[in-house]
Amino acid sequence: MRPCPECGGTMVYERSVKQYVCTSCGTVMNLQELLEATERVRAERERQERAKRWKDEYLTWWLSSKK
């Protein structure tokens, strides 16, 4: 089972339409679209974590240089 890139719900494969359907929000995607959306979400999360880490390191540096 794959997580939905839109809401985090469960994506279930529907054989009748040959696509993945989210049980929570109803998003419908084929496998390629699902993989691309998951990669975009992962890349955005990594970018946000890098930005937060940079800010934390800068704040630590700034506060240590003020002694």
FENVENPE-V726334 format. One line per field, one symbol per residue. phi: phi as a letter, one per 40 degrees, with the letter a starting at -180 (. if undefined). psi: psi as a letter, one per 40 degrees, with the letter a starting at -180 (. if undefined). burial: # if it has 24 or more other ideal C-beta (glycine too) atoms within 12 Angstrom, else .. A space follows every 50 residues. Layout:
phi->???
psi->???
burial->???
//
This chain:
phi->.bccccbgcccbcbccbfacbcccbgcbaccccccccccccccccccccc ccccccccccccccccc
psi->hiihedeeahhhhhddefihhhedeehhiidddddddddddddddddddd ddddddddddddddee.
burial->.#.###....#........###....#.#....#..#............. .................
//
